[in-house]
Amino acid sequence: MGLKIFLFIFSIHISHQLNNGLGRTPQMGWNSWNHFACNISEKLIQQTADTIISTGLAAAGYQYVNMDDCWQVSRDAQGIIQPDPQAFPNGISPLVDYIHSKKLKF
């Protein structure tokens, strides 16, 4: 009987500490790596942002557009990573501006 009471009190303590607001939803965003791996482009990322809006995912709380690996090709003389000019002809900054114009986070 004493063990049951202890476990009950212990479980209340644990559940109270987990009531921090985190983990109430799944990850509310999209990541390019999950499906496209290294086959990404500026156009794909823009289309994905548009789709998040048009399908109602943004209204449901999805807000992140994450571009993972393979957008870069080299570093410049100062060591700054350079985007692939064929896949991202306008660079990364205009793409970020586009995503933000949709009220999404990049």
Secondary structure, 3 states (H helix, E strand, C coil): CHHHHHHHHHHHHHHHHCCCCCCCCCCCEEECHHHHCCCCCHHHHHHHHHHHHHCCCCCCCCCEEECCCCCEEEECCCCCEEECCCCCCCCHHHHHHHHHHCCCEC
